[in-house]
Amino acid sequence: MHSIQIRPFEALDAPWLVAVHDLLYSRDERFDDSFAVLVKEILDDFISDHDAKRERGWIAECDGKPLGSIFCVALSETTAKLRLFLLLPEARGMGLGKRMLESCMGFARGAGYTEMRLWTHESHKAACALYGSTGWQLMDSKPVHSFGVDLVEQSWKIQL
């Protein structure tokens, strides 16, 4: 059995992360190219201007092969935002997502945040089930047209 590790994100991970978001979301959700552009902007901003004490990204990998990502960024002094939470399909269903989410929330708690928020889509059923089972609360749900498709956008939060 190969061990899966969760290591800190490095700038060299960015091209893979943009490409895998583009591939999975265009294939599975029919998103247009604007989504990959957004992911690249998020990563470029993080790489160029993040507070290493209060903001962090992680990559899950097995034998050097990346399997997913998760990021914690500041929304305010007391609120962190969960971003770019992604697992490759072959890495799902093994508890890795929960492990990554708990690590990210633990970091946020340790960095002094009292609340976390996230934004997702209703179609991400497994992720939404994970959020609900770990204490997150759905704050808002509304139909939108984003990335070239009709979606139901959701906002979630949790007290840390």
Backbone as JSON Lines, residues from 0, in Angstrom:
{"i":0,"aa":"M","n":[0.85,-1.2,0.0],"ca":[0.0,0.0,0.0],"c":[0.89,1.25,0.0]}
{"i":1,"aa":"H","n":[0.6,2.14,-0.89],"ca":[1.36,3.38,-0.98],"c":[0.76,4.41,-0.03]}
{"i":2,"aa":"S","n":[1.62,5.2,0.58],"ca":[1.1,6.19,1.52],"c":[0.83,7.5,0.8]}
{"i":3,"aa":"I","n":[-0.25,8.12,1.2],"ca":[-0.65,9.4,0.66],"c":[-0.21,10.47,1.64]}
{"i":4,"aa":"Q","n":[0.47,11.46,1.14],"ca":[0.89,12.56,2.01],"c":[0.2,13.85,1.57]}
{"i":5,"aa":"I","n":[0.07,14.76,2.52],"ca":[-0.45,16.1,2.24],"c":[0.7,17.05,2.53]}
{"i":6,"aa":"R","n":[1.2,17.68,1.49],"ca":[2.37,18.55,1.62],"c":[2.01,19.98,1.25]}
{"i":7,"aa":"P","n":[2.84,20.94,1.64],"ca":[2.56,22.33,1.3],"c":[2.56,22.56,-0.22]}
{"i":8,"aa":"F","n":[1.66,23.41,-0.68],"ca":[1.61,23.84,-2.08],"c":[2.88,24.6,-2.41]}
{"i":9,"aa":"E","n":[3.39,24.4,-3.61],"ca":[4.53,25.16,-4.13],"c":[4.12,25.79,-5.45]}
{"i":10,"aa":"A","n":[4.73,26.9,-5.8],"ca":[4.39,27.6,-7.05],"c":[4.48,26.67,-8.26]}
{"i":11,"aa":"L","n":[5.39,25.7,-8.22],"ca":[5.53,24.76,-9.34],"c":[4.31,23.86,-9.52]}
{"i":12,"aa":"D","n":[3.43,23.8,-8.5],"ca":[2.21,23.0,-8.6],"c":[1.11,23.72,-9.4]}
{"i":13,"aa":"A","n":[1.26,25.02,-9.59],"ca":[0.19,25.82,-10.19],"c":[-0.22,25.35,-11.59]}
{"i":14,"aa":"P","n":[0.71,25.1,-12.51],"ca":[0.26,24.67,-13.85],"c":[-0.56,23.37,-13.81]}
{"i":15,"aa":"W","n":[-0.15,22.41,-12.98],"ca":[-0.93,21.18,-12.86],"c":[-2.32,21.48,-12.31]}
{"i":16,"aa":"L","n":[-2.39,22.32,-11.3],"ca":[-3.66,22.63,-10.66],"c":[-4.63,23.33,-11.62]}
{"i":17,"aa":"V","n":[-4.13,24.25,-12.41],"ca":[-4.98,24.92,-13.41],"c":[-5.45,23.89,-14.44]}
{"i":18,"aa":"A","n":[-4.52,23.07,-14.94],"ca":[-4.86,22.08,-15.97],"c":[-5.88,21.05,-15.49]}
{"i":19,"aa":"V","n":[-5.72,20.56,-14.26],"ca":[-6.64,19.54,-13.76],"c":[-8.02,20.13,-13.45]}
{"i":20,"aa":"H","n":[-8.07,21.36,-12.95],"ca":[-9.36,22.03,-12.79],"c":[-10.04,22.18,-14.14]}
{"i":21,"aa":"D","n":[-9.29,22.64,-15.14],"ca":[-9.84,22.83,-16.48],"c":[-10.37,21.51,-17.03]}
{"i":22,"aa":"L","n":[-9.57,20.47,-16.95],"ca":[-9.95,19.16,-17.48],"c":[-11.21,18.62,-16.81]}
{"i":23,"aa":"L","n":[-11.19,18.55,-15.48],"ca":[-12.31,17.94,-14.75],"c":[-13.59,18.77,-14.87]}
{"i":24,"aa":"Y","n":[-13.49,20.08,-14.75],"ca":[-14.7,20.9,-14.78],"c":[-15.26,21.05,-16.19]}
{"i":25,"aa":"S","n":[-14.41,21.04,-17.22],"ca":[-14.95,21.08,-18.58],"c":[-15.58,19.74,-18.94]}
{"i":26,"aa":"R","n":[-14.95,18.65,-18.52],"ca":[-15.48,17.32,-18.82],"c":[-16.73,16.99,-18.01]}
{"i":27,"aa":"D","n":[-16.68,17.23,-16.7],"ca":[-17.75,16.78,-15.81],"c":[-18.88,17.78,-15.64]}
{"i":28,"aa":"E","n":[-18.57,19.07,-15.75],"ca":[-19.59,20.1,-15.5],"c":[-19.88,20.95,-16.74]}
{"i":29,"aa":"R","n":[-19.11,20.72,-17.81],"ca":[-19.27,21.48,-19.06],"c":[-18.93,22.96,-18.9]}
{"i":30,"aa":"F","n":[-18.04,23.28,-17.95],"ca":[-17.61,24.67,-17.76],"c":[-16.81,25.12,-18.98]}
{"i":31,"aa":"D","n":[-16.9,26.41,-19.28],"ca":[-16.1,26.97,-20.36],"c":[-14.71,27.38,-19.85]}
{"i":32,"aa":"D","n":[-13.91,27.97,-20.73],"ca":[-12.53,28.32,-20.4],"c":[-12.4,29.37,-19.31]}
{"i":33,"aa":"S","n":[-13.47,30.1,-19.03],"ca":[-13.38,31.16,-18.01],"c":[-13.07,30.58,-16.63]}
{"i":34,"aa":"F","n":[-13.41,29.32,-16.4],"ca":[-13.13,28.72,-15.09],"c":[-11.63,28.54,-14.88]}
{"i":35,"aa":"A","n":[-10.94,28.02,-15.89],"ca":[-9.48,27.84,-15.77],"c":[-8.8,29.2,-15.59]}
{"i":36,"aa":"V","n":[-9.32,30.22,-16.25],"ca":[-8.77,31.58,-16.1],"c":[-8.91,32.02,-14.64]}
{"i":37,"aa":"L","n":[-10.08,31.78,-14.04],"ca":[-10.3,32.14,-12.64],"c":[-9.34,31.38,-11.72]}
{"i":38,"aa":"V","n":[-9.19,30.08,-11.93],"ca":[-8.28,29.28,-11.1],"c":[-6.85,29.82,-11.21]}
{"i":39,"aa":"K","n":[-6.43,30.15,-12.42],"ca":[-5.08,30.71,-12.63],"c":[-4.93,32.04,-11.89]}
{"i":40,"aa":"E","n":[-5.95,32.89,-11.94],"ca":[-5.9,34.18,-11.23],"c":[-5.81,33.97,-9.72]}
{"i":41,"aa":"I","n":[-6.59,33.04,-9.2],"ca":[-6.56,32.74,-7.76],"c":[-5.15,32.3,-7.35]}
{"i":42,"aa":"L","n":[-4.57,31.39,-8.13],"ca":[-3.24,30.88,-7.82],"c":[-2.16,31.95,-7.99]}
{"i":43,"aa":"D","n":[-2.26,32.74,-9.06],"ca":[-1.28,33.82,-9.27],"c":[-1.31,34.79,-8.09]}
{"i":44,"aa":"D","n":[-2.52,35.15,-7.64],"ca":[-2.65,36.06,-6.49],"c":[-2.06,35.43,-5.24]}
{"i":45,"aa":"F","n":[-2.35,34.16,-5.02],"ca":[-1.85,33.46,-3.84],"c":[-0.32,33.42,-3.85]}
{"i":46,"aa":"I","n":[0.25,33.06,-4.98],"ca":[1.71,32.94,-5.11],"c":[2.39,34.3,-4.89]}
{"i":47,"aa":"S","n":[1.81,35.35,-5.45],"ca":[2.48,36.66,-5.39],"c":[2.23,37.41,-4.09]}
{"i":48,"aa":"D","n":[1.13,37.09,-3.4],"ca":[0.78,37.93,-2.26],"c":[-0.06,37.19,-1.22]}
{"i":49,"aa":"H","n":[0.54,36.23,-0.53],"ca":[-0.21,35.6,0.57],"c":[0.6,35.71,1.86]}
{"i":50,"aa":"D","n":[-0.11,35.72,2.96],"ca":[0.49,35.79,4.29],"c":[0.75,34.36,4.76]}
{"i":51,"aa":"A","n":[1.99,33.94,4.72],"ca":[2.36,32.54,5.02],"c":[1.94,32.1,6.43]}
{"i":52,"aa":"K","n":[1.78,33.06,7.33],"ca":[1.36,32.7,8.7],"c":[-0.14,32.39,8.77]}
{"i":53,"aa":"R","n":[-0.92,33.03,7.89],"ca":[-2.39,32.92,7.98],"c":[-3.04,32.31,6.75]}
{"i":54,"aa":"E","n":[-2.25,32.06,5.69],"ca":[-2.8,31.51,4.46],"c":[-1.89,30.41,3.95]}
{"i":55,"aa":"R","n":[-2.5,29.32,3.49],"ca":[-1.69,28.19,3.08],"c":[-2.46,27.34,2.08]}
{"i":56,"aa":"G","n":[-1.71,26.63,1.26],"ca":[-2.28,25.65,0.34],"c":[-1.57,24.33,0.52]}
{"i":57,"aa":"W","n":[-2.26,23.26,0.2],"ca":[-1.7,21.92,0.31],"c":[-2.0,21.11,-0.94]}
{"i":58,"aa":"I","n":[-1.13,20.16,-1.21],"ca":[-1.31,19.21,-2.3],"c":[-1.26,17.8,-1.69]}
{"i":59,"aa":"A","n":[-2.28,17.01,-1.98],"ca":[-2.26,15.59,-1.59],"c":[-1.58,14.84,-2.72]}
{"i":60,"aa":"E","n":[-0.68,13.93,-2.36],"ca":[0.0,13.17,-3.41],"c":[0.36,11.77,-2.93]}
{"i":61,"aa":"C","n":[0.57,10.91,-3.9],"ca":[0.98,9.53,-3.64],"c":[2.13,9.22,-4.59]}
{"i":62,"aa":"D","n":[3.27,8.86,-4.03],"ca":[4.46,8.56,-4.83],"c":[4.8,9.68,-5.81]}
{"i":63,"aa":"G","n":[4.66,10.92,-5.36],"ca":[4.99,12.07,-6.19],"c":[3.92,12.47,-7.19]}
{"i":64,"aa":"K","n":[2.82,11.72,-7.28],"ca":[1.73,12.04,-8.2],"c":[0.68,12.85,-7.45]}
{"i":65,"aa":"P","n":[0.4,14.08,-7.9],"ca":[-0.6,14.89,-7.21],"c":[-2.01,14.3,-7.38]}
{"i":66,"aa":"L","n":[-2.75,14.34,-6.27],"ca":[-4.11,13.8,-6.25],"c":[-5.17,14.85,-5.97]}
{"i":67,"aa":"G","n":[-4.76,16.0,-5.4],"ca":[-5.75,17.01,-5.07],"c":[-5.14,18.19,-4.36]}
{"i":68,"aa":"S","n":[-6.0,19.15,-4.03],"ca":[-5.54,20.4,-3.4],"c":[-6.6,20.94,-2.47]}
{"i":69,"aa":"I","n":[-6.15,21.82,-1.58],"ca":[-7.04,22.58,-0.71],"c":[-6.27,23.82,-0.24]}
{"i":70,"aa":"F","n":[-6.97,24.94,-0.1],"ca":[-6.34,26.2,0.29],"c":[-7.15,26.89,1.37]}
{"i":71,"aa":"C","n":[-6.43,27.59,2.24],"ca":[-7.03,28.45,3.27],"c":[-6.49,29.86,3.02]}
{"i":72,"aa":"V","n":[-7.39,30.81,2.75],"ca":[-6.98,32.2,2.54],"c":[-7.81,33.1,3.44]}
{"i":73,"aa":"A","n":[-7.28,34.29,3.71],"ca":[-7.98,35.24,4.58],"c":[-9.12,35.92,3.83]}
{"i":74,"aa":"L","n":[-10.27,35.97,4.48],"ca":[-11.4,36.75,3.98],"c":[-11.47,38.03,4.8]}
{"i":75,"aa":"S","n":[-11.15,37.91,6.09],"ca":[-11.07,39.05,7.01],"c":[-10.13,38.63,8.15]}
{"i":76,"aa":"E","n":[-10.0,39.47,9.16],"ca":[-9.15,39.12,10.31],"c":[-9.61,37.84,11.0]}
{"i":77,"aa":"T","n":[-10.93,37.62,11.04],"ca":[-11.48,36.5,11.79],"c":[-12.06,35.39,10.93]}
{"i":78,"aa":"T","n":[-12.2,35.63,9.62],"ca":[-12.83,34.66,8.73],"c":[-11.87,34.21,7.63]}
{"i":79,"aa":"A","n":[-11.72,32.9,7.52],"ca":[-10.91,32.3,6.46],"c":[-11.83,31.79,5.36]}
{"i":80,"aa":"K","n":[-11.28,31.67,4.16],"ca":[-12.04,31.13,3.03],"c":[-11.36,29.87,2.54]}
{"i":81,"aa":"L","n":[-12.13,28.81,2.4],"ca":[-11.66,27.56,1.82],"c":[-11.71,27.71,0.3]}
{"i":82,"aa":"R","n":[-10.61,27.39,-0.38],"ca":[-10.56,27.54,-1.84],"c":[-9.9,26.34,-2.5]}
{"i":83,"aa":"L","n":[-10.24,26.16,-3.76],"ca":[-9.58,25.19,-4.64],"c":[-9.48,23.79,-4.02]}
{"i":84,"aa":"F","n":[-10.57,23.34,-3.4],"ca":[-10.64,21.99,-2.83],"c":[-11.0,21.04,-3.97]}
{"i":85,"aa":"L","n":[-10.07,20.18,-4.3],"ca":[-10.25,19.29,-5.45],"c":[-9.58,17.96,-5.19]}
{"i":86,"aa":"L","n":[-10.24,16.9,-5.56],"ca":[-9.63,15.56,-5.53],"c":[-9.87,14.9,-6.89]}
{"i":87,"aa":"L","n":[-8.82,14.29,-7.43],"ca":[-9.0,13.53,-8.66],"c":[-10.01,12.41,-8.41]}
{"i":88,"aa":"P","n":[-10.78,12.03,-9.42],"ca":[-11.78,10.97,-9.22],"c":[-11.22,9.69,-8.62]}
{"i":89,"aa":"E","n":[-10.0,9.31,-9.01],"ca":[-9.43,8.06,-8.49],"c":[-9.0,8.17,-7.02]}
{"i":90,"aa":"A","n":[-8.99,9.38,-6.47],"ca":[-8.59,9.58,-5.07],"c":[-9.8,9.79,-4.16]}
{"i":91,"aa":"R","n":[-10.99,9.72,-4.72],"ca":[-12.21,9.96,-3.94],"c":[-12.68,8.68,-3.27]}
{"i":92,"aa":"G","n":[-13.42,8.85,-2.16],"ca":[-14.02,7.71,-1.48],"c":[-13.09,6.97,-0.53]}
{"i":93,"aa":"M","n":[-11.91,7.55,-0.23],"ca":[-10.95,6.89,0.65],"c":[-10.76,7.65,1.97]}
{"i":94,"aa":"G","n":[-11.54,8.7,2.17],"ca":[-11.37,9.5,3.37],"c":[-10.34,10.61,3.23]}
{"i":95,"aa":"L","n":[-9.71,10.71,2.07],"ca":[-8.68,11.73,1.87],"c":[-9.27,13.14,1.9]}
{"i":96,"aa":"G","n":[-10.44,13.32,1.31],"ca":[-11.07,14.64,1.33],"c":[-11.33,15.12,2.75]}
{"i":97,"aa":"K","n":[-11.83,14.22,3.58],"ca":[-12.09,14.58,4.98],"c":[-10.79,14.93,5.7]}
{"i":98,"aa":"R","n":[-9.76,14.14,5.43],"ca":[-8.45,14.4,6.04],"c":[-7.92,15.78,5.62]}
{"i":99,"aa":"M","n":[-8.05,16.09,4.34],"ca":[-7.59,17.39,3.84],"c":[-8.41,18.53,4.45]}
{"i":100,"aa":"L","n":[-9.73,18.35,4.5],"ca":[-10.6,19.38,5.07],"c":[-10.27,19.61,6.54]}
{"i":101,"aa":"E","n":[-10.09,18.54,7.3],"ca":[-9.76,18.68,8.72],"c":[-8.41,19.36,8.92]}
{"i":102,"aa":"S","n":[-7.43,19.04,8.07],"ca":[-6.12,19.7,8.15],"c":[-6.23,21.19,7.88]}
{"i":103,"aa":"C","n":[-6.99,21.53,6.87],"ca":[-7.18,22.94,6.5],"c":[-7.9,23.71,7.61]}
{"i":104,"aa":"M","n":[-8.96,23.11,8.16],"ca":[-9.69,23.75,9.25],"c":[-8.82,23.87,10.5]}
{"i":105,"aa":"G","n":[-8.0,22.86,10.78],"ca":[-7.09,22.92,11.92],"c":[-6.08,24.04,11.76]}
{"i":106,"aa":"F","n":[-5.56,24.2,10.55],"ca":[-4.64,25.3,10.28],"c":[-5.34,26.64,10.53]}
{"i":107,"aa":"A","n":[-6.56,26.78,10.01],"ca":[-7.3,28.04,10.16],"c":[-7.54,28.36,11.64]}
{"i":108,"aa":"R","n":[-7.91,27.34,12.4],"ca":[-8.12,27.51,13.84],"c":[-6.82,27.98,14.5]}
{"i":109,"aa":"G","n":[-5.72,27.31,14.17],"ca":[-4.42,27.65,14.74],"c":[-3.92,29.02,14.33]}
{"i":110,"aa":"A","n":[-4.37,29.49,13.16],"ca":[-3.96,30.82,12.67],"c":[-4.82,31.93,13.27]}
{"i":111,"aa":"G","n":[-5.8,31.56,14.11],"ca":[-6.59,32.55,14.81],"c":[-7.93,32.9,14.2]}
{"i":112,"aa":"Y","n":[-8.31,32.22,13.14],"ca":[-9.63,32.47,12.55],"c":[-10.7,31.85,13.45]}
{"i":113,"aa":"T","n":[-11.88,32.47,13.49],"ca":[-12.99,31.94,14.27],"c":[-14.1,31.38,13.39]}
{"i":114,"aa":"E","n":[-13.98,31.62,12.08],"ca":[-15.0,31.15,11.14],"c":[-14.34,30.87,9.79]}
{"i":115,"aa":"M","n":[-14.92,29.91,9.07],"ca":[-14.5,29.65,7.69],"c":[-15.74,29.71,6.8]}
{"i":116,"aa":"R","n":[-15.51,30.11,5.57],"ca":[-16.57,30.14,4.58],"c":[-16.07,29.49,3.3]}
{"i":117,"aa":"L","n":[-17.01,29.07,2.47],"ca":[-16.65,28.54,1.17],"c":[-17.8,28.78,0.2]}
{"i":118,"aa":"W","n":[-17.46,28.68,-1.07],"ca":[-18.42,28.85,-2.15],"c":[-18.29,27.63,-3.05]}
{"i":119,"aa":"T","n":[-19.39,27.03,-3.43],"ca":[-19.36,25.83,-4.26],"c":[-20.63,25.77,-5.1]}
{"i":120,"aa":"H","n":[-20.85,24.64,-5.74],"ca":[-22.06,24.42,-6.54],"c":[-22.79,23.19,-6.03]}
{"i":121,"aa":"E","n":[-24.1,23.24,-6.08],"ca":[-24.95,22.15,-5.61],"c":[-24.62,20.83,-6.29]}
{"i":122,"aa":"S","n":[-24.11,20.88,-7.52],"ca":[-23.8,19.66,-8.27],"c":[-22.64,18.87,-7.66]}
{"i":123,"aa":"H","n":[-21.88,19.49,-6.79],"ca":[-20.77,18.8,-6.12],"c":[-21.3,18.06,-4.9]}
{"i":124,"aa":"K","n":[-22.07,17.03,-5.17],"ca":[-22.82,16.35,-4.1],"c":[-21.93,15.75,-3.02]}
{"i":125,"aa":"A","n":[-20.84,15.09,-3.4],"ca":[-19.96,14.46,-2.41],"c":[-19.31,15.52,-1.51]}
{"i":126,"aa":"A","n":[-18.85,16.61,-2.11],"ca":[-18.23,17.68,-1.32],"c":[-19.26,18.31,-0.38]}
{"i":127,"aa":"C","n":[-20.46,18.56,-0.88],"ca":[-21.5,19.16,-0.03],"c":[-21.88,18.22,1.11]}
{"i":128,"aa":"A","n":[-21.93,16.91,0.83],"ca":[-22.21,15.93,1.89],"c":[-21.1,15.95,2.93]}
{"i":129,"aa":"L","n":[-19.85,16.09,2.49],"ca":[-18.72,16.16,3.41],"c":[-18.83,17.41,4.28]}
{"i":130,"aa":"Y","n":[-19.14,18.55,3.67],"ca":[-19.29,19.78,4.45],"c":[-20.38,19.61,5.51]}
{"i":131,"aa":"G","n":[-21.52,19.1,5.1],"ca":[-22.62,18.91,6.04],"c":[-22.28,17.97,7.18]}
{"i":132,"aa":"S","n":[-21.52,16.9,6.87],"ca":[-21.19,15.91,7.89],"c":[-20.09,16.37,8.84]}
{"i":133,"aa":"T","n":[-19.4,17.46,8.49],"ca":[-18.32,17.96,9.35],"c":[-18.69,19.27,10.04]}
{"i":134,"aa":"G","n":[-19.98,19.6,10.04],"ca":[-20.45,20.75,10.81],"c":[-20.65,22.05,10.05]}
{"i":135,"aa":"W","n":[-20.36,22.06,8.75],"ca":[-20.6,23.27,7.96],"c":[-22.09,23.48,7.81]}
{"i":136,"aa":"Q","n":[-22.49,24.74,7.69],"ca":[-23.91,25.08,7.52],"c":[-24.1,25.81,6.19]}
{"i":137,"aa":"L","n":[-25.11,25.39,5.43],"ca":[-25.46,26.04,4.18],"c":[-26.1,27.39,4.5]}
{"i":138,"aa":"M","n":[-25.51,28.48,4.01],"ca":[-26.02,29.83,4.27],"c":[-26.94,30.32,3.16]}
{"i":139,"aa":"D","n":[-26.59,29.97,1.91],"ca":[-27.32,30.53,0.77],"c":[-27.2,29.59,-0.41]}
{"i":140,"aa":"S","n":[-28.24,29.54,-1.2],"ca":[-28.27,28.72,-2.41],"c":[-29.07,29.48,-3.44]}
{"i":141,"aa":"K","n":[-28.48,29.71,-4.63],"ca":[-29.21,30.48,-5.65],"c":[-28.8,30.06,-7.05]}
{"i":142,"aa":"P","n":[-29.76,30.09,-7.99],"ca":[-29.42,29.77,-9.37],"c":[-28.6,30.9,-9.99]}
{"i":143,"aa":"V","n":[-27.57,30.52,-10.76],"ca":[-26.71,31.49,-11.44],"c":[-26.34,30.93,-12.82]}
{"i":144,"aa":"H","n":[-25.84,31.8,-13.67],"ca":[-25.24,31.36,-14.93],"c":[-23.78,31.76,-14.85]}
{"i":145,"aa":"S","n":[-22.92,30.77,-14.65],"ca":[-21.48,31.01,-14.51],"c":[-20.72,30.0,-15.35]}
{"i":146,"aa":"F","n":[-19.58,30.41,-15.87],"ca":[-18.68,29.53,-16.62],"c":[-19.39,28.86,-17.79]}
{"i":147,"aa":"G","n":[-20.38,29.58,-18.35],"ca":[-21.08,29.1,-19.53],"c":[-22.21,28.12,-19.29]}
{"i":148,"aa":"V","n":[-22.55,27.87,-18.02],"ca":[-23.62,26.91,-17.71],"c":[-24.51,27.44,-16.59]}
{"i":149,"aa":"D","n":[-25.72,26.88,-16.5],"ca":[-26.62,27.19,-15.4],"c":[-26.25,26.32,-14.21]}
{"i":150,"aa":"L","n":[-26.09,26.96,-13.05],"ca":[-25.66,26.27,-11.84],"c":[-26.49,26.73,-10.65]}
{"i":151,"aa":"V","n":[-26.41,25.99,-9.57],"ca":[-26.93,26.45,-8.29],"c":[-25.72,26.68,-7.39]}
{"i":152,"aa":"E","n":[-25.46,27.95,-7.12],"ca":[-24.3,28.36,-6.33],"c":[-24.66,28.27,-4.85]}
{"i":153,"aa":"Q","n":[-23.72,27.81,-4.04],"ca":[-23.96,27.68,-2.6],"c":[-22.85,28.36,-1.81]}
{"i":154,"aa":"S","n":[-23.23,28.94,-0.69],"ca":[-22.3,29.5,0.29],"c":[-22.47,28.73,1.6]}
{"i":155,"aa":"W","n":[-21.36,28.32,2.17],"ca":[-21.33,27.55,3.41],"c":[-20.45,28.25,4.42]}
{"i":156,"aa":"K","n":[-20.69,27.99,5.73],"ca":[-19.81,28.52,6.77],"c":[-19.74,27.54,7.93]}
{"i":157,"aa":"I","n":[-18.69,27.73,8.74],"ca":[-18.55,26.92,9.96],"c":[-17.84,27.79,11.01]}
{"i":158,"aa":"Q","n":[-18.26,27.64,12.25],"ca":[-17.56,28.29,13.36],"c":[-16.43,27.38,13.78]}
{"i":159,"aa":"L","n":[-15.24,27.96,13.93],"ca":[-14.07,27.13,14.27],"c":[-13.9,27.02,15.76]}
